């Protein structure tokens, strides 16, 4: 029965009361070594996130994910729908990478890198602390009636939240339609682009709802990653953990008493100050063990270390550790499962790198014009084709010509030689004429080359139908 009572916390979440109503969490402002490290990492990632769509590499946006027009730029290199297999492979590598890191380091991605956590804890929560104060003042403000102080503080906070949400929406819009378009829309004014402004306000409302009201419930209820880590973690995974062996001792935790020999009375080093609970942004008690709601943000580590310093105990009661490390004093080992994930990850990365190096600068597609039959003369056979040339590079190609490689014959491009601008598509029509004596079947396989200033850029194949060959 005692064991069941101890596990009651797993049947509820900190954001919902026993009556089923919303319990708004007011975490205490964290401070300490890990909080400082997370702040530095978060500001770096925020700068990258905001700046990436406005950085240009040889005229190409550094990161662009234009799903509507099927245009993608990764690190300044343009990718087209023809490169979709590379995108799929990249996503597979990302999944394996996250799995590998979860097996080793638990949910560290959520606490240190996840945009939801970074925006919530390092932007919106900072504004909240600045306007409403720390935990005690926030709780007091929430309970007091709607007087002048509460109205202006809440109103100011919500207004700033809306402005930040609007800025975030514009940044994400720059990733989708391009930063040049966004800047042009801002210059022209909203009245000239109502079709874009309305969806932008909708996304602003979504971001505002998430960060002003839904908040940590994204991590607790919506995000599947917390559930995924329950499958991936084992006793040797490194997580933010409470050292229950040291903290509980033989007789459990107890507050500090003057001149008390805690070792003699059997109490552990945990003084039951509940500071780890008060700083937790998801409202859990880390002393209950590894939980799905824990995002490994390390706020509890800093809070506990501060208390340990005050009472004169060693730091590290809450720390990065594995269950095996705490119970059996085992050090981290590179086990078989981690080796397997690492091997798969390295293979996928190798395949992706090889495919990127093999990726052609020009993607050429030559197909027979639908519904058209071949034509013949006394000595030759002629077919008409359509061609598409996709320039995947940041360079312009001039004097584009298409020539036969596998057969003797003549290729005539309608309109003559042309050019393909960087990151653009060129379409056209061409005729291929081959002497009958050079054909060996009624459906010949041709190899053609795409040249720019007589330099071979790409090779492609197509079918060449003709009359039956009589021998």
C-alpha positions in Angstrom: 0.0 0.0 0.0 2.8 2.4 0.8 4.4 1.7 -2.5 1.1 2.5 -4.3 0.9 5.8 -2.4 4.4 6.7 -3.5 3.5 6.1 -7.1 0.3 8.3 -7.1 2.2 11.1 -8.8 2.3 9.0 -12.0 -1.5 9.1 -12.3 -1.7 12.9 -12.4 0.1 15.9 -13.9 1.1 19.1 -12.2 -1.0 21.4 -14.5 -4.3 19.8 -13.6 -6.0 19.9 -10.2 -7.9 17.0 -8.6 -11.1 18.8 -9.6 -9.9 18.7 -13.3 -9.3 22.5 -13.6 -6.1 24.1 -14.9 -3.4 24.6 -12.3 -1.1 27.4 -13.5 2.5 26.7 -12.6 4.6 29.6 -11.3 8.1 28.3 -11.2 10.7 30.2 -9.1 13.3 32.0 -11.1 16.3 29.7 -11.4 19.9 30.7 -11.0 23.2 28.9 -11.0 25.9 27.4 -13.2 23.6 25.3 -15.5 21.1 28.1 -15.9 23.9 30.4 -17.1 25.1 27.7 -19.6 21.5 27.2 -20.9 21.1 31.0 -21.2 24.3 31.3 -23.4 23.2 28.3 -25.6 19.6 29.7 -25.9 20.8 33.2 -27.0 23.1 31.6 -29.5 20.3 29.5 -30.9 17.8 32.4 -30.9 20.3 34.6 -32.9 20.8 31.7 -35.4 17.0 31.2 -35.7 16.3 34.9 -36.3 19.3 35.6 -38.6 19.3 32.4 -40.7 16.5 33.5 -43.2 18.2 36.9 -43.7 21.7 35.6 -44.4 22.6 35.2 -48.1 25.2 32.8 -49.5 26.0 33.8 -53.1 22.5 35.3 -53.4 20.7 32.3 -51.9 18.9 32.5 -48.6 20.8 30.5 -46.0 17.7 28.5 -45.0 14.5 28.3 -47.0 11.6 25.9 -46.8 9.2 27.1 -49.4 6.8 24.2 -49.5 4.3 26.1 -51.6 6.7 26.6 -54.5 8.8 23.5 -53.7 11.9 25.5 -53.2 14.4 24.6 -50.5 17.8 26.1 -49.5 20.0 24.3 -47.0 23.1 26.2 -45.9 22.8 28.4 -49.1 22.5 25.4 -51.5 19.3 25.1 -53.4 17.4 21.8 -53.4 14.5 20.9 -55.7 11.7 18.3 -55.6 14.1 16.0 -57.5 16.3 15.9 -54.4 13.4 14.8 -52.2 15.2 11.5 -51.4 18.0 13.6 -49.8 15.5 15.3 -47.5 14.0 11.9 -46.5 17.4 10.6 -45.7 18.3 13.7 -43.7 15.1 13.2 -41.7 16.0 9.6 -41.0 19.4 10.7 -39.8 17.8 13.3 -37.6 15.5 10.6 -36.0 18.4 8.2 -35.4 20.5 11.0 -34.0 17.7 12.0 -31.5 17.2 8.4 -30.6 20.9 7.9 -30.0 21.2 11.0 -27.8 18.0 10.0 -25.9 19.5 6.6 -25.1 22.7 8.2 -23.8 21.6 11.6 -22.4 17.8 11.3 -21.9 15.6 14.3 -22.8 18.5 16.7 -23.0 17.2 18.0 -26.4 14.1 19.3 -24.7 15.8 21.3 -22.0 18.7 22.7 -24.1 17.7 22.9 -27.8 13.9 22.6 -28.3 12.4 25.9 -29.6 9.4 25.5 -27.3 11.6 25.5 -24.2 13.9 28.2 -25.4 11.1 30.6 -26.3 9.1 29.7 -23.1 11.9 29.8 -20.6 14.3 32.3 -22.1 12.0 34.8 -23.7 8.4 34.8 -22.4 9.2 33.7 -18.9 11.9 36.4 -18.7 9.3 39.0 -19.6 7.0 37.6 -17.0 9.6 37.8 -14.3 10.4 41.3 -15.3 6.8 42.6 -15.1 5.2 40.4 -12.4 8.2 39.4 -10.3 9.3 36.0 -9.0 7.1 33.1 -7.9 5.6 34.5 -4.7 4.7 37.8 -6.4 3.2 36.0 -9.4 1.0 33.8 -7.1 -0.1 36.8 -5.1 -1.0 38.8 -8.3 -3.0 35.9 -9.7 -5.1 35.5 -6.5 -5.8 39.2 -5.9 -8.9 40.8 -7.5 -8.7 42.7 -10.8 -7.5 46.0 -9.4 -5.4 48.7 -11.2 -2.1 46.9 -10.5 -3.3 43.6 -11.8 -4.9 45.1 -14.9 -1.9 47.1 -16.0 0.7 44.3 -15.2 -1.3 41.6 -16.9 -2.2 43.9 -19.8 1.4 44.9 -20.4 2.6 41.3 -20.2 0.0 40.1 -22.7 0.6 43.0 -25.1 4.4 42.2 -25.1 3.6 38.5 -25.5 1.5 39.4 -28.6 4.3 41.5 -30.1 6.9 38.7 -29.5 4.4 36.2 -31.1 4.0 38.5 -34.1 7.8 38.8 -34.5 8.1 35.0 -34.3 5.4 34.6 -36.9 7.2 37.0 -39.3 10.5 35.1 -38.8 8.9 31.8 -39.6 7.2 33.4 -42.6 10.6 34.4 -43.8 11.6 30.7 -43.8 8.6 29.8 -45.9 8.2 32.6 -48.5 11.7 34.1 -48.3 13.1 37.1 -46.4 13.1 39.3 -49.4 9.3 38.9 -49.8 8.7 39.5 -46.1 10.8 42.7 -46.2 8.9 43.8 -49.4 5.6 43.2 -47.7 6.6 45.3 -44.7 7.8 48.1 -47.0 4.5 48.0 -49.0 2.3 48.0 -45.9 -0.2 45.4 -44.7 -3.1 46.9 -46.8 -1.4 45.7 -50.0 -1.0 42.1 -48.8 -4.1 41.2 -46.8 -3.9 37.6 -48.1 -0.6 37.2 -46.3 -1.5 39.3 -43.2 -4.5 37.3 -42.2 -2.7 33.9 -42.1 0.2 35.7 -40.3 -2.2 36.9 -37.6 -3.7 33.4 -37.3 -0.2 32.0 -36.6 0.5 34.9 -34.2 -2.7 33.9 -32.3 -1.5 30.3 -32.2 2.0 31.3 -30.8 0.3 33.6 -28.3 -2.1 30.9 -27.2 0.8 28.5 -26.7 3.1 30.8 -24.7 0.5 32.8 -22.8 -1.9 30.0 -21.8 -1.0 26.5 -22.9 2.7 26.9 -22.0 4.3 23.8 -20.4 1.4 21.6 -21.4 2.9 21.4 -24.9 5.8 19.4 -23.3 3.6 17.4 -20.9 0.5 16.6 -23.0 1.1 17.3 -26.7 4.8 16.5 -27.5 5.3 12.8 -28.2 9.0 12.9 -27.4 8.3 12.5 -23.6 6.5 9.3 -24.4 9.2 8.2 -26.7 11.9 8.6 -24.0 10.0 6.2 -21.8 10.7 3.5 -24.4 14.3 4.5 -25.1 15.7 5.1 -21.6 17.3 2.3 -19.5 19.1 2.2 -16.2 22.3 3.3 -17.9 20.9 6.4 -19.6 22.2 9.7 -18.2 19.3 11.9 -17.0 18.7 14.7 -14.4 18.4 12.4 -11.4 17.9 12.7 -7.7 20.4 10.6 -5.7 17.9 8.8 -3.5 20.5 6.6 -1.9 22.3 9.7 -0.5 19.2 11.9 -0.1 17.0 9.5 1.7 19.5 7.7 3.9 17.9 5.0 6.2 15.1 7.0 7.6 14.1 9.3 4.8 14.5 13.1 4.3 14.2 15.6 7.1 14.6 19.3 7.6 17.9 20.5 9.0 18.0 20.9 12.8 20.7 22.7 14.7 23.6 20.6 16.0 22.0 17.4 14.6 24.1 14.5 13.5 22.1 13.4 10.6 24.2 10.3 9.9 23.6 9.1 13.5 19.9 9.4 13.3 19.8 7.9 9.7 18.5 10.9 7.7 19.7 11.6 4.2 21.1 14.8 2.8 17.8 15.9 1.4 16.5 18.7 3.8 13.0 18.6 2.2 13.2 22.3 1.3 11.2 21.7 -1.9 13.2 24.2 -3.8 13.6 21.7 -6.6 9.8 21.5 -6.9 9.4 25.3 -6.9 11.8 25.9 -9.8 10.5 23.1 -12.0 8.8 24.6 -15.1 6.6 21.5 -15.5 5.6 21.2 -11.9 7.1 17.8 -11.0 9.0 16.6 -7.9 12.3 15.2 -9.3 12.7 13.2 -6.1 10.0 10.8 -7.3 12.4 9.6 -10.0 12.5 9.8 -13.8 9.2 11.1 -15.2 7.9 11.8 -18.6 7.2 15.4 -17.7 10.9 16.1 -16.9 12.6 18.1 -19.7 16.1 17.9 -18.3 16.3 21.7 -17.9 18.6 21.4 -14.9 16.8 24.1 -12.9 16.4 21.7 -10.0 20.2 21.0 -10.0 21.0 24.6 -9.5 18.4 25.0 -6.8 19.6 22.0 -4.9 23.2 22.9 -5.2 22.5 26.3 -3.7 20.8 24.7 -0.7 23.6 22.2 -0.3 26.0 25.1 -0.1 24.0 26.8 2.6 23.6 23.7 4.8 27.3 22.6 4.3 26.6 19.4 2.4 28.3 18.3 -0.9 26.8 19.4 -4.2 25.3 16.8 -6.6 22.4 15.5 -4.7 20.5 16.2 -7.9 22.8 15.8 -10.9 23.3 14.3 -14.3 23.6 10.6 -13.6 22.2 7.2 -14.5 20.1 5.0 -12.3 22.9 2.4 -12.4 25.4 5.1 -11.3 23.2 6.1 -8.3 22.3 2.6 -7.1 25.5 0.6 -8.0 28.1 3.4 -8.5 28.5 2.2 -12.1 30.2 4.5 -14.6 28.7 5.1 -18.0 29.5 2.3 -20.5 29.2 2.3 -24.3 26.9 -0.7 -24.4 25.7 -2.8 -27.4 22.5 -0.8 -28.0 24.4 2.5 -28.2 27.0 0.9 -30.5 24.2 -0.3 -32.8 22.5 3.1 -33.0 25.9 4.7 -33.6 26.7 2.3 -36.4 23.4 3.0 -38.1 23.9 6.7 -37.7 27.4 6.6 -39.2 26.2 4.5 -42.2 23.3 6.9 -42.9 25.6 10.0 -42.7 28.1 8.3 -45.0 25.3 7.6 -47.5 24.0 11.2 -47.3 27.5 12.6 -47.8 28.1 10.4 -50.8 24.8 11.3 -52.4 25.5 15.0 -51.9 28.8 14.7 -53.6 27.2 12.7 -56.4 24.4 15.2 -56.8 24.6 16.8 -60.3 24.6 20.5 -60.8 22.0 20.2 -63.6 19.0 17.9 -63.4 18.0 17.0 -67.0 14.8 15.2 -68.0 14.1 14.5 -71.7 10.8 12.8 -72.6 9.0 12.2 -75.9 6.1 14.6 -76.6 2.9 12.8 -75.7 0.7 11.8 -78.6 3.3 12.3 -81.3 4.5 9.6 -83.6 7.9 9.3 -85.1 8.4 10.6 -88.7 10.6 9.0 -91.3 12.4 9.9 -94.5 14.2 7.6 -96.9 17.3 7.5 -94.7 16.4 8.8 -91.2 13.9 8.7 -88.3 12.9 11.8 -86.3 11.2 12.2 -82.9 10.1 15.3 -81.0 10.8 15.7 -77.2 10.3 18.0 -74.4 13.1 18.8 -72.0 13.4 20.2 -68.5 16.7 21.5 -67.1 16.9 22.3 -63.3 19.9 24.4 -62.2 20.6 23.4 -58.6 23.6 25.6 -58.2 24.3 29.2 -57.4 25.9 29.8 -60.8 24.3 30.8 -64.2 25.0 28.5 -67.2 25.1 30.0 -70.7 25.2 28.5 -74.2 23.4 25.4 -73.1 23.4 22.7 -75.8 22.2 19.1 -75.9 24.1 16.5 -77.8 23.9 12.8 -78.6 26.5 10.6 -76.8 25.5 7.0 -77.6 24.6 7.5 -81.3 25.5 9.4 -84.4 22.7 11.9 -85.1 21.4 15.4 -84.9 19.8 17.2 -82.0 17.9 20.4 -82.8 16.8 22.5 -79.9 13.9 24.8 -80.8 15.1 28.4 -80.2 18.7 27.4 -80.4 21.2 27.5 -77.5 19.8 29.0 -74.3 20.8 29.7 -70.7 19.7 28.5 -67.3 19.8 31.0 -64.4 20.9 29.9 -60.9 18.2 28.1 -59.0 15.8 28.1 -62.0 14.0 25.8 -64.4 14.3 25.8 -68.2 11.8 24.0 -70.4 11.8 23.6 -74.1 11.3 21.3 -77.1 13.9 19.5 -79.3 14.0 17.1 -82.2 16.3 14.1 -82.5 17.1 12.7 -86.0 19.1 9.5 -86.5 20.1 7.6 -89.6 18.2 4.4 -90.1 21.4 2.4 -90.5 22.5 3.4 -87.0 19.4 2.0 -85.4 19.4 -1.6 -84.2 15.8 -1.9 -82.8 12.4 -0.2 -83.0 12.8 1.2 -79.5 16.4 2.5 -79.1 17.9 3.7 -75.8 19.7 7.0 -76.3 22.2 8.7 -74.0 22.4 12.5 -74.3 24.7 15.1 -72.7 23.9 18.6 -71.5 26.7 21.0 -72.3 27.5 24.6 -71.3 30.3 26.2 -73.4 31.2 22.6 -74.6 31.6 21.5 -71.0 29.6 18.4 -70.0 27.3 19.1 -67.1 24.9 16.1 -67.0 24.0 12.9 -68.8 20.5 11.5 -69.2 18.7 8.8 -71.2 15.5 8.6 -73.2 13.7 6.2 -75.6 13.8 6.6 -79.4 11.0 4.7 -81.2 11.1 4.0 -84.9 9.9 1.6 -87.6 10.5 -2.2 -87.2 14.0 -3.2 -88.1 13.9 -5.9 -90.8 17.1 -7.9 -91.1 
